[in-house]
Amino acid sequence: MTRKKKIRAAAPRAAKRRKNGVVQRKPPRRRARPEKKPVAAPALPVAPNDTRATIRRLRTQLARALKRIEELEASADTDFLLDIPNRRGFERELHRSIAYIKRYHASGALIVLDVDRLKPINDAFGHAAGDQVLKAIVATLLRQIRSSDAIGRLGGDEFALLLWNLTETDARAKAASLEQAVDRLTFTFRGRRVTAGASAGVAILGLHADAGRALEEADSAMYLRKAQRRHEA
């Protein structure tokens, strides 16, 4: 093909791309625009009355929560059957009392008391009978001590009493009187009359007292007393 023919053949294609002297070009592809997230409406200012009502409601909820916490803490330190401190609660009171004794040069006595014949009562008449015996013994012990003193259940049929401002002689006399008060208790189960009895050991609390050693000392003295009473019987 001659040069003239090539030029004539290309002319129609060029004419299509031209219009009014301007070269026609394909429009560029448009990128998809990201969707616009809805704009949150600005928060309306809280009215003063609503704020005060919210504060009152939160204070009420906080008071209820604190009361519940106190109840749970108290239940963790209390024997659910006898409504006196359990071992955890009594040991906490013993630690506080010894700290007071050391700081103010006070004095006190620790008595550990063990019920002598609770297991035979449980075996013969059931644990409900044993619970009745324990409740009667605790009521008797509470009548024998002052409101400033403390009593707790160390576990099973073993109790501890914290008594203030007693000499060693007075403390041993008090332990003997507690034994006698429990010995006088009588119970009737299924037509049979039974007694329980108790043995008590003493440890004196002074300026050099330690809670753990005091409990061990009173516990050892209690077992010696229990053996002595068994021999006397």
C-alpha positions in Angstrom: 0.0 0.0 0.0 1.3 3.4 -0.9 1.8 6.1 1.6 -1.2 8.0 0.3 -3.5 5.1 0.8 -2.2 4.5 4.4 -3.0 8.1 5.2 -6.5 7.9 3.8 -7.2 4.7 5.7 -6.1 6.2 9.0 -8.1 9.4 8.4 -11.6 7.9 9.3 -10.3 6.4 12.6 -8.7 9.7 13.5 -11.9 11.5 12.6 -13.9 9.4 15.0 -11.6 10.5 17.8 -11.9 14.1 17.0 -14.8 16.3 17.5 -14.6 20.0 16.9 -10.9 19.7 16.8 -10.6 17.9 20.2 -9.3 14.4 20.6 -11.9 12.2 22.4 -10.4 10.2 25.2 -12.0 7.5 27.4 -13.1 8.9 30.7 -11.1 7.5 33.7 -12.7 5.0 36.0 -14.2 6.5 39.1 -13.2 5.0 42.4 -16.0 3.9 44.7 -16.4 6.3 47.4 -16.4 4.8 51.0 -19.7 4.8 52.7 -20.0 7.6 55.2 -20.7 6.4 58.7 -23.6 8.1 60.4 -22.5 10.8 62.7 -23.8 10.3 66.3 -25.9 13.1 67.5 -24.2 15.1 70.2 -25.2 14.0 73.8 -27.7 16.2 75.3 -26.7 17.9 78.6 -28.1 16.1 81.7 -30.5 18.1 83.6 -29.4 18.8 87.3 -32.4 17.0 88.6 -31.4 13.8 86.7 -27.8 14.1 88.0 -29.0 14.3 91.6 -31.3 11.3 91.1 -28.5 9.2 89.6 -26.2 10.1 92.5 -28.9 9.1 95.0 -29.4 5.8 93.2 -25.7 5.0 93.1 -25.3 5.9 96.8 -28.2 3.5 97.7 -26.6 0.7 95.6 -23.2 1.3 97.3 -24.8 1.2 100.8 -26.5 -2.1 100.0 -23.2 -3.6 98.6 -21.3 -2.5 101.7 -23.9 -4.0 104.0 -23.8 -7.2 102.1 -20.0 -7.3 102.4 -20.3 -6.8 106.1 -22.8 -9.7 106.4 -20.6 -12.0 104.4 -17.5 -11.1 106.5 -19.5 -11.7 109.7 -20.8 -15.0 108.5 -17.2 -16.1 107.6 -16.2 -15.5 111.3 -19.3 -16.9 112.9 -20.4 -20.5 113.8 -23.7 -20.9 112.0 -25.1 -23.4 114.6 -24.2 -21.6 117.9 -24.0 -18.0 116.7 -20.6 -17.4 118.3 -17.2 -16.7 116.7 -15.7 -19.7 114.9 -12.0 -20.5 115.1 -11.2 -17.9 112.5 -13.2 -15.2 114.3 -11.9 -16.1 117.8 -8.3 -16.1 116.7 -8.7 -12.7 115.2 -10.2 -11.4 118.5 -7.3 -13.1 120.4 -4.7 -11.3 118.2 -6.4 -8.0 118.8 -6.6 -8.6 122.5 -2.9 -9.6 122.9 -1.9 -6.4 121.0 -4.0 -4.4 123.5 -2.5 -6.2 126.4 1.1 -5.5 125.2 0.3 -1.8 124.5 -1.5 -1.0 127.7 0.1 -3.5 130.0 -3.2 -5.2 130.7 -3.7 -8.9 131.6 -6.0 -11.7 130.6 -6.5 -15.5 130.5 -7.2 -17.9 127.8 -9.3 -21.0 128.7 -9.8 -23.9 126.3 -12.7 -26.1 127.2 -13.6 -29.5 125.7 -16.9 -31.4 126.1 -16.1 -34.8 127.6 -18.9 -37.1 126.3 -20.3 -35.5 123.2 -19.4 -38.3 120.8 -21.2 -41.1 122.8 -24.3 -38.8 122.8 -24.0 -38.3 119.0 -23.6 -42.1 118.5 -26.5 -43.1 120.7 -29.0 -40.4 119.9 -28.0 -38.6 116.7 -26.3 -35.3 115.9 -29.5 -33.4 116.6 -29.1 -34.4 120.2 -25.5 -33.4 120.2 -26.4 -30.0 118.8 -28.9 -29.5 121.6 -26.1 -30.3 124.1 -23.7 -27.8 122.5 -26.3 -25.1 122.5 -27.0 -25.6 126.2 -23.3 -25.6 127.0 -22.7 -22.3 125.2 -25.7 -20.7 126.9 -24.3 -21.9 130.3 -20.8 -20.5 129.5 -22.2 -17.2 128.4 -23.9 -16.8 131.8 -20.6 -17.4 133.5 -18.6 -14.7 131.7 -18.8 -10.9 131.4 -19.9 -9.0 128.4 -16.3 -7.8 127.9 -15.1 -11.4 127.7 -15.2 -13.5 124.5 -16.1 -17.1 123.6 -15.6 -19.0 120.4 -15.9 -22.5 119.0 -12.5 -23.8 117.9 -14.1 -26.8 116.2 -16.2 -29.8 117.1 -16.7 -29.9 120.8 -13.8 -27.6 121.7 -14.4 -24.0 122.9 -12.1 -21.1 123.9 -12.8 -18.3 126.3 -10.9 -15.0 126.5 -11.2 -13.4 130.0 -9.9 -10.0 131.0 -8.0 -8.9 134.1 -7.6 -12.2 135.9 -4.6 -13.4 137.9 -3.5 -17.0 137.4 -5.2 -18.1 140.6 -8.5 -16.4 139.5 -8.2 -17.9 136.0 -7.8 -21.5 137.3 -10.7 -21.0 139.8 -12.8 -19.7 136.9 -11.9 -22.8 134.8 -13.0 -25.0 137.6 -16.3 -23.2 138.0 -17.0 -23.5 134.2 -16.4 -27.3 134.5 -18.8 -27.5 137.4 -21.5 -25.5 135.5 -21.3 -27.8 132.5 -21.2 -30.9 134.8 -24.5 -29.9 136.3 -26.3 -29.9 133.0 -28.6 -32.9 132.4 -30.4 -34.0 129.2 -33.1 -36.5 128.5 -33.1 -38.3 125.1 -35.5 -41.2 124.4 -36.3 -41.6 128.0 -32.7 -41.8 129.1 -31.0 -39.1 131.3 -27.5 -38.2 130.2 -24.8 -35.7 131.2 -21.9 -34.3 129.2 -19.2 -32.7 131.3 -16.2 -30.6 130.3 -12.5 -30.3 130.9 -10.7 -26.9 130.9 -7.1 -25.8 130.5 -5.7 -22.3 131.2 -3.0 -20.1 129.7 -2.1 -16.6 131.1 -1.8 -13.7 128.7 0.8 -11.2 129.6 3.2 -8.7 127.9 5.1 -11.5 126.1 2.0 -13.5 125.0 1.7 -15.0 121.6 -1.6 -16.2 120.2 -0.4 -19.4 118.8 1.7 -20.4 121.8 -1.2 -19.4 124.2 -3.6 -21.7 122.3 -1.2 -24.6 122.4 -0.5 -24.1 126.1 -4.2 -23.9 127.0 -4.9 -26.9 124.8 -2.2 -29.0 126.4 -3.4 -28.1 129.8 -7.0 -29.1 128.8 -5.9 -32.6 127.7 -4.0 -33.0 131.0 -7.1 -32.0 132.9 -9.2 -34.4 130.8 -6.9 -37.3 131.7 -7.1 -36.3 135.3 -10.9 -36.2 135.3 -11.1 -39.6 133.6 -8.8 -41.0 136.3 -10.9 -39.5 139.0 -14.1 -40.9 137.5 
